Structures are given as structure tokens and as C-alpha cells.
């Protein structure tokens, strides 16, 4: 009986405690609900058609036009009302406040320009000639510059010593001199691809003359030395019309020498590097004219078809030279997109155009090149490293037309248009400008 009474008392106490807890939760919820309406921190912003500052205790409803006032540093808002373009320009743009100390005449700028032109005319000086090469700035720091000058001086000094020595006297720079020269030439070749150092190499007539003498006497030099000058000169003018112009200024007859060296040189490595130099020289219109006038395409074709001293016509070194020849013909005589030149020229006299086009195609000797490519492709193994380059060359329209026609069947079609395009593209090459 007593245990029953204790159980009833315990249950009554638990029930009372749960009731008290529920009452406290309801009371807190009522306070939170009241505070959501009465607390100033959750006051709803009431927008109008004009911008108003947004208070720290105001909550913004969605869809308003909001901006930051840069003068007060406060956020402002209004109704999102569509406005005219002029209003948007005023609100979103920058307003320039005129300086009261400056004249407000609208023609002030034009008067200043006229005044400067008048001063230039009175001075008797002409404005500088236009150049599309831009200013070539020296590199930052003196360390590289000093090394470059030392290397240049070394090449010139060695060349002049060799030139002044008699044939009976022992050659100077014999004890390790070739090793030092080789290192110097490698450094110059590395620097030649920099636009500043490349320009400095091309403009130094004493240095370029020394390099060309090494090429001219390649048989008397170790191969590791005789192959470097072509790389240095080719790298110096590769992507620099200004450097190419400087080289033309110092050595206008260089094309004749390069073609001669190509024909007499039997070492394929030197030949390959001479073709690299040749490919960069013909980016100048004067050098290109020299190349065509010297029957460069026919002479290069002879090099393409040359066998080595053992009588064979294969080998990785020879294949490399032949591949360079294919790329040369493709880049400079077939692929107008690669040449990057506009070929839209209006010609009034169609008969004159046909005559000039025939002459240009015959001068370039392109038919013989296309036939040589076709013959090589027939005898070439499918995995030959040159196959892809030759197939690409034969896909160009000029080769296709030449394969399926003879000179007597040439009409005002692909082949004559091609000849005219070639002449047009050559006329747009940068020309030599006197320094």
C-alpha cells in the first residue's frame, strides 16, 4: 500500500514538471513573436521612386534598385523603375568636372595641334620615318650585355688574327682556341633569338663579316664551328625585319654566296643550317629577287636530289636536308596562308597578267619540284619521316594543276592565277631601306 502511494506521488511530480516546461516554451515563443514586430532591428524599408538612404536597422525587400553613395558612404535604394539610356549614363557613368583654371573653348585641342605643327615647320625638321618594327629596347641589367660584347670581340679578334697571319706562320688561337671559339659561338647562337641581341648581331658589319668568313672556309674548320654562323645569322633575322634590313645593308650580295656554299658543301648538317639561313633571307624582297634571278629554285632542286659521296640517296642526314627543302618550297611558294600575304590585286590588262604569270611560274620551276615530290612519294615507305611533308605539298592547288596539265594547256585558271599571286605576294615583302 505504501509503495502504491509513493508511485502516485512520483507520477504527479513528473506531470507537474512537464506542464511548467511547456508553459515556459509558450512564453518564450510569444516574446519572440512580439519582438519580430516591435524590434527596430527588423524594420522593413519602404521604397519610393527616389533614392533614399537605407538605415542600419532596415531590412530591404527583394527587387529594389540599390546603389552606394560614394560621398556619404551609405547604401541607398529605390523602386526598380526602368529609366532612359541617358539617365543610366548619368547614374552609371563618370562625370568629369571641368577645371575652372583651364579655358573652356572646344577648339583648344585643335589649336594646340596646329601650334605644334607650325613650330615643326619653322624648325625645318622632318618627322621621323614610319617603321613597323617598333623600338628595340636593350635587356635589363649589364651582366648579359657585357658577356655579349666580350663574345663579339672574341670572334672579330680571332678572325682578324687569322686574316693578318701568313700561311707559313702557325695559326693563332691553336692551344684550345677552337674550344673557346665553339663556346662563344654557342652563346651567340643562343642570344641571337632575342630581338635585341639579334639586331645587334645583324647591324655589326665586322661581326657578320667574320661569321661569313667562317662559313666560306668551312672546309678548314671543325664541323662544330663551321655549322654555327648560319644558325647565328638565321636566328638573328628570323622574326625581325629590322635585323634583316641591317644584314642586307651590310651584305647585299649574300644570297649569291649562300647558294654557292649550298652547292659546294657536302656535309648535310651544314647544308641543313644554310637552308635555315636561306629561308629567313627570302623574307626580304631584295633577297627574294636575288634568289629567283640566281635560279635559286632550280639550284635548290639539284641539292634536294643530290646523292651523298657514297652514291646513295638515303640516310637520316640527307632526309633531314630534303625535308628542309620541302618546307622551304611549301612555306614560300605554295602556302599563301603561311606566307600571310594578301593576294587580291586588280589587273586591268589580262593578257599582260597571263604573260607575267607564265614567266613567274617558269622562273620558279615549280613543275619540276612537284614532279620530284610525286616521284619520291611513289618510292617512299609509308613510315618514312618525309612522307607527311611531301603529301601536304602535293595537296596545294598549284601542284595539282601542274600535275594534270602541260604548258600549252595553261589558261586563265589556277596556274596563271597562282603565278600572279606569287608576284603579288613577293611585292609585299619588306624591302631594303638605306640606313
Secondary structure as UniProt FT lines:
FT   HELIX           2..38
FT   HELIX           40..42
FT   STRAND          43..44
FT   STRAND          52..53
FT   TURN            56..57
FT   STRAND          58..59
FT   TURN            62..63
FT   STRAND          64..68
FT   TURN            70..72
FT   STRAND          75..79
FT   HELIX           85..92
FT   TURN            100..101
FT   TURN            106..107
FT   HELIX           108..123
FT   TURN            132..133
FT   HELIX           143..164
FT   TURN            167..168
FT   TURN            172..173
FT   HELIX           177..191
FT   TURN            192..193
FT   HELIX           195..203
FT   HELIX           205..216
FT   HELIX           218..220
FT   HELIX           223..226
FT   HELIX           228..237
FT   TURN            238..239
FT   HELIX           241..250
FT   TURN            252..253
FT   HELIX           254..264
FT   HELIX           268..281
FT   TURN            282..283
FT   HELIX           285..293
FT   TURN            294..295
FT   HELIX           296..304
FT   TURN            309..310
FT   HELIX           316..329
FT   HELIX           330..334
FT   HELIX           336..339
FT   HELIX           350..364
FT   HELIX           366..379
FT   TURN            382..383
FT   TURN            385..386
FT   HELIX           387..394
FT   HELIX           397..403
FT   HELIX           407..409
FT   TURN            412..413
FT   HELIX           414..427
//
